[in-house]
Amino acid sequence: GGAAFASMLDAIENAREEVLLETYILRDDAAGHQILERLGRAAARGVVVRVLADAFGSWTTKPSFWKTMRQLGIQARLFHPFWAHVWDHLVRDHRKVIVVDRHVGFTGGMNVGNEYGSSGREEGRRWRDTHARIEGSTAWEMAVVFREGWVRAGGEPFVISAQGPSDGQGARTLVLDSRPGRGYAETAAVLAAIVGACQRRLWVTNSYFAPTRTLLELLASAAHRGVDARLLLPGVTDIPLVRHAGHGCFSELLNAGVRVFEYQATVLHAKTLVADDYVSVIGSSNLDVRSFRFNAECNVLVLDEGTARDMAAAFEADLRDSIEI
């Protein structure tokens, strides 16, 4: 967590033209004030700074925090405040995106809060999460994703010029973004294609597991054809109801040959997948109905052996702090 936040703060500190920040939770704790300080410094040197936070996810953040943000020259919007969107209160912005100068991007499961291990000052246990820093043309795509949420939240539209040609270097990536009315079927189809094409191993980490019938059948089918299919789920959670809902699927999964583990060290909040030492997915989507019906989400598909090796090593390290069901 500390390393991830340090990388984000460093990118903001080096911004020359623009910083875009979109998050479900933005707390006014030590982590939030660290981010606010860097954003304020960026705005003071002429960088355009836009911040979008979900009104429900950030409901404990004091009004004075947003007031200070605007006084520093930062443009800020809350997504679907309750008093203005009574009929849309189920629709939430669950993305976690930072884009700097449309060249450096961050996304994954981490919100802005002390529980993600942003500093050494927080009390209590830090959460287990996964976040990615991506440089290059993919960051431009993430800026497009941000703009959509920004406009939907009433922000002033801004121009995103056409993307230049990619230099062809680095990992191949695909941004999987969704919101109510667009993107759910496409994201689900990509995940289904990964599971369906997997030949050797499929390791999935997810924090809120309440799957559809289709997903259960896909996982069972992979295990039946000999794939090393494993699920890493929370043993400690901040939402016990969802964890127990997932327990209702365990018998079917275990009977099909899917191995199920529960992480014990702390709250597991990561949403990742690694398949066949080549395909990785890192993002904000949980395997539940909310992420595939009501939430705006952002995930990144990565085709790269080095990234997949790192993801597999992280999964194996997590198993040492887990129990197998």
C-alpha positions in Angstrom: 0.0 0.0 0.0 2.7 2.4 0.9 4.6 1.8 -2.4 1.4 2.1 -4.4 0.4 5.5 -2.8 4.0 6.7 -3.1 3.9 6.0 -6.9 0.6 7.8 -7.2 1.9 10.8 -5.3 5.1 10.9 -7.3 3.1 10.9 -10.6 0.9 13.8 -9.3 4.0 15.7 -8.2 5.4 15.4 -11.7 2.2 16.3 -13.5 2.7 19.1 -16.1 -0.8 19.6 -17.6 -3.6 17.5 -16.1 -4.5 15.1 -13.2 -7.7 13.1 -13.3 -8.8 11.2 -10.1 -11.9 9.0 -10.0 -12.6 6.9 -6.9 -15.4 5.2 -5.0 -14.1 6.2 -1.6 -12.1 9.3 -0.9 -11.6 9.7 2.9 -10.5 12.8 4.7 -8.0 10.8 6.7 -4.2 10.9 6.5 -4.2 9.2 3.0 -6.9 11.6 1.7 -5.0 14.7 3.0 -1.7 13.4 1.4 -3.5 13.2 -1.9 -5.2 16.6 -1.3 -1.9 18.2 -0.6 -0.3 17.0 -3.8 -3.3 17.8 -5.9 -3.3 21.3 -4.4 0.3 21.8 -5.3 -0.3 20.7 -8.8 -3.2 23.1 -9.2 -1.1 25.9 -7.8 1.5 25.4 -10.6 -1.2 25.6 -13.3 -2.1 21.9 -13.7 -5.8 21.2 -14.4 -7.0 18.9 -11.6 -10.4 17.1 -11.7 -11.6 14.9 -8.9 -14.7 12.6 -9.0 -15.8 10.6 -6.0 -18.9 8.5 -5.4 -21.3 10.2 -3.0 -22.2 7.0 -1.3 -18.7 5.6 -1.0 -17.4 8.9 0.3 -20.4 9.8 2.5 -18.3 10.0 5.7 -16.0 12.6 4.2 -16.7 16.0 5.7 -18.0 18.9 3.6 -15.0 20.9 4.7 -12.7 18.5 2.8 -14.5 19.2 -0.5 -14.6 23.0 0.3 -10.8 23.0 0.9 -10.3 21.1 -2.4 -12.3 23.7 -4.4 -10.5 26.6 -2.6 -7.2 25.1 -3.8 -8.4 25.4 -7.4 -9.3 21.7 -7.8 -12.5 20.9 -9.8 -14.5 18.4 -7.8 -17.7 16.5 -8.3 -19.7 13.9 -6.3 -21.3 11.1 -8.3 -25.0 10.7 -7.7 -25.6 12.6 -4.5 -28.7 11.2 -2.8 -30.7 14.4 -2.8 -30.2 14.9 -6.5 -30.6 11.3 -7.7 -33.2 9.7 -5.6 -34.2 7.2 -8.2 -30.6 6.3 -9.2 -29.2 5.7 -5.7 -28.3 2.1 -6.6 -26.1 3.3 -9.5 -22.7 3.9 -8.1 -19.2 4.9 -9.5 -17.0 2.1 -8.2 -14.0 2.9 -10.4 -10.5 3.6 -9.0 -8.7 5.6 -11.7 -5.9 8.2 -11.7 -4.5 9.6 -15.0 -1.6 12.0 -15.2 -1.0 13.9 -18.4 -2.8 11.1 -20.2 0.4 9.1 -20.1 0.6 7.6 -16.7 -2.5 5.7 -15.3 -3.4 3.8 -12.2 -6.3 1.4 -11.6 -7.2 -1.6 -9.5 -9.0 -2.1 -6.2 -7.5 0.6 -4.0 -9.6 3.5 -2.9 -8.1 6.5 -1.1 -8.0 5.6 2.6 -5.7 4.6 5.4 -7.0 1.0 5.4 -5.1 0.5 2.1 -1.8 1.0 3.9 -1.0 4.4 2.5 1.2 5.4 5.4 2.7 4.2 8.6 0.3 6.2 10.8 -3.0 4.3 10.4 -4.3 2.2 13.2 -5.7 -1.3 12.8 -5.0 -3.8 10.1 -4.2 -2.8 6.5 -6.2 -4.4 3.7 -4.8 -6.7 1.0 -5.3 -5.2 -2.4 -3.8 -5.0 -5.9 -3.3 -1.9 -8.0 -1.5 -1.3 -11.3 0.6 1.5 -12.7 0.4 1.7 -16.5 2.3 4.0 -18.8 1.6 4.7 -22.5 -1.5 4.7 -24.7 -3.6 2.8 -22.2 -3.6 5.9 -19.9 -5.2 7.8 -22.7 -8.0 5.2 -22.8 -8.4 5.6 -19.0 -8.8 9.4 -19.5 -11.7 8.7 -21.8 -13.2 6.5 -19.1 -12.8 9.3 -16.6 -14.4 11.8 -18.9 -17.6 9.7 -19.2 -18.0 9.5 -15.4 -17.2 13.2 -15.0 -19.9 14.3 -17.5 -22.4 11.9 -16.0 -21.7 13.6 -12.6 -22.5 17.0 -14.1 -18.9 18.0 -14.7 -18.1 20.4 -17.5 -17.1 18.4 -20.7 -13.5 18.7 -21.8 -11.7 17.8 -25.0 -9.7 14.6 -25.4 -7.8 14.8 -28.6 -7.3 11.8 -30.8 -4.9 9.2 -29.6 -1.5 9.0 -31.3 -0.1 5.8 -32.6 1.3 3.3 -30.0 5.0 2.7 -30.0 4.3 -1.0 -29.9 6.4 -1.6 -26.8 5.5 -3.1 -23.5 2.6 -5.3 -22.6 -0.5 -5.5 -24.7 -3.5 -4.2 -22.8 -7.2 -3.7 -23.1 -9.3 -1.4 -20.9 -12.6 -3.1 -19.7 -14.9 -0.3 -18.5 -18.6 -0.5 -17.9 -21.5 1.4 -16.5 -25.3 0.8 -16.4 -26.4 0.4 -20.0 -23.0 -0.2 -21.5 -20.1 -2.5 -21.1 -21.3 -5.3 -18.8 -21.9 -7.8 -21.5 -18.5 -7.0 -23.1 -16.6 -7.4 -19.8 -18.4 -10.6 -19.0 -17.7 -11.9 -22.5 -14.0 -11.2 -22.1 -13.9 -13.0 -18.8 -15.8 -15.9 -20.2 -13.4 -16.1 -23.1 -10.4 -16.2 -20.8 -12.0 -19.0 -18.7 -13.1 -20.9 -21.8 -9.7 -20.7 -23.5 -7.6 -21.5 -20.3 -5.6 -24.7 -20.7 -3.4 -25.1 -17.6 -4.3 -22.9 -14.7 -6.8 -20.2 -13.7 -6.3 -18.4 -10.4 -8.9 -15.9 -9.4 -8.8 -13.5 -6.4 -12.0 -11.6 -5.5 -13.3 -9.8 -2.5 -17.0 -10.0 -2.9 -18.0 -13.3 -4.4 -21.7 -13.8 -5.2 -21.5 -15.3 -8.7 -24.1 -15.9 -11.4 -25.1 -19.3 -12.6 -23.1 -18.8 -15.8 -19.9 -18.1 -13.9 -20.2 -21.2 -11.8 -20.7 -23.3 -14.9 -17.7 -21.8 -16.6 -15.5 -22.4 -13.5 -16.8 -26.0 -13.2 -16.2 -26.6 -16.9 -12.6 -25.4 -16.7 -11.9 -27.7 -13.7 -13.6 -30.7 -15.5 -11.2 -30.4 -18.4 -8.1 -30.5 -16.1 -7.4 -26.8 -15.5 -5.9 -26.0 -12.1 -8.8 -23.7 -11.1 -8.5 -21.9 -7.8 -10.5 -19.2 -6.1 -9.0 -17.0 -3.4 -11.7 -15.3 -1.3 -11.9 -13.4 2.0 -11.8 -15.2 5.3 -12.0 -11.7 6.9 -14.4 -9.2 5.4 -16.1 -5.9 6.0 -19.4 -7.2 4.5 -20.1 -10.6 6.1 -23.4 -11.0 4.3 -21.7 -11.2 0.9 -19.1 -13.6 2.2 -21.8 -16.0 3.4 -23.7 -15.7 0.2 -20.6 -17.0 -1.6 -20.5 -19.9 0.8 -23.7 -21.2 -0.8 -21.7 -21.9 -4.0 -18.8 -23.8 -2.4 -20.3 -27.3 -2.6 -20.9 -27.1 -6.3 -17.5 -25.7 -7.0 -15.6 -28.2 -4.8 -17.5 -31.1 -6.4 -16.5 -29.9 -9.8 -12.8 -29.8 -8.8 -12.4 -26.1 -8.2 -10.1 -25.4 -5.2 -11.3 -22.7 -2.8 -9.2 -20.8 -0.3 -10.1 -18.1 2.2 -7.5 -15.4 3.1 -6.9 -15.0 6.8 -4.3 -12.3 7.3 -6.6 -9.3 6.9 -9.5 -8.0 4.8 -9.0 -9.1 1.2 -10.1 -6.4 -1.3 -8.2 -7.4 -4.5 -10.0 -8.2 -7.8 -7.6 -10.1 -10.1 -7.2 -13.0 -12.4 -4.2 -14.8 -13.9 -4.4 -17.5 -16.5 -1.8 -19.7 -18.2 1.2 -17.5 -17.2 0.1 -15.0 -19.8 -3.2 -13.4 -19.2 -3.9 -11.1 -16.2 -6.9 -8.9 -15.2 -6.5 -6.2 -12.6 -9.4 -3.9 -11.7 -12.3 -2.9 -9.6 -15.1 -5.4 -10.5 -16.3 -7.9 -7.9 -17.9 -11.1 -9.0 -21.3 -10.1 -7.8 -24.5 -8.7 -9.3 -23.7 -5.1 -8.2 -20.5 -4.9 -10.3 -22.3 -6.3 -13.4 -25.5 -4.4 -13.1 -25.3 -1.2 -11.0 -21.7 0.0 -10.8 -19.4 1.9 -13.1 -16.2 -0.2 -13.1 -12.7 -0.2 -14.7 -10.5 -3.2 -15.3 -7.4 -3.7 -17.4 -6.6 -6.9 -19.3 -2.9 -7.5 -19.7 -1.3 -10.0 -22.1 2.3 -10.3 -20.8 4.3 -13.2 -19.4 6.2 -11.1 -17.0 3.1 -9.5 -15.5 1.5 -12.9 -15.2 4.5 -14.4 -13.4 4.3 -11.5 -10.9 0.6 -12.0 -10.4 1.0 -15.8 -10.0 3.8 -15.2 -7.4 1.5 -12.9 -5.5 -1.3 -15.4 -5.5 1.0 -18.2 -4.2 2.3 -15.8 -1.4 -1.4 -15.1 -0.5 -2.0 -18.9 -0.2 0.5 -19.0 2.7 -1.9 -16.8 4.7 -5.0 -18.8 3.6 -6.9 -21.9 4.5 -8.3 -24.3 1.9 -11.9 -25.2 2.2 
